[in-house]
């Protein structure tokens, strides 16, 4: 059990570390995600191929998986765009609103009523986001991108449940990454036309960080989380994942001293968002046990 908890928290810590890498890599967010998906797709292909996990997916499922892959690609681009246009702390704080979006979108998709308690948690989260917005107006573009990224992440999470029961995680992730890479490859020329850059190729430090990004923080972290899930409950995993922005913000304070650029409104808003997310998770768990 201790080993599973250790694996789970190492995976979450590594996911929190991706914000640091997103800022360290000098490439524009669209190119950053394109290279990340390229490297991760290639590595994952060889891993699942030699492990015997690579299976063909029926066309009817492949269309839905491709849609999810496209959502994943745009979600990553907007998330790292949020970091580039604001900073890691603000991007991760606003990204915590994923639980809020999920609380409202999931009932709509599954045709059930939204509970009054979830509305309350949503209001608390909105107040937290307002405080960050109100006191950090310099980073408005980054905040909007982070909120849109969390909206896409909620859709990704909800739709992904439709396929997790019928496909192995490794195989599913490979096809999602491959589809997302294909979608991003089609969209990237238009993105670069709208937001032109002078740097298209990663330098030596970018390559190093991209390899850590893809091999350690994506493939390795995912496999650790799957191993942990064999022992810990899904609720424990979902609740613990709420620590991802906390780890990321602490790392941003240590590495980039971002606390010097933030004010009381940020800390008050972030505290409200994280409080709402954790209490909402506990509330959903209490309902599931009844």
Buried (B, 14 or more C-beta within 10 A) or exposed (E): EEEBBEBBBBBBBBBBBBBBBBBBBEBBBBBBBBBBBBBBBBBBBEBBEEEEBBEEBEEEBBEBBBBBBBBBBBBBBBBBBBBBBBBBBBBBBBBBBBBBBBBEBBBEEEEEEBBEBBEBBBEBBBBBBEBBBEBBEEBEEBBBBBBBBBBBBBBBBBBBEEBEEEBBBBBBBBBBBBBBBBBBEEBBEEBBEEEEEEEEEBEEEBBBBBBBBBBBBBBBBBBBBBBBBEBBEEBBBBBBBBBBBBBBBBBBBEBBEBBEBBEEBBBBBBEBBBBBBBBBBEBBBEEEEE
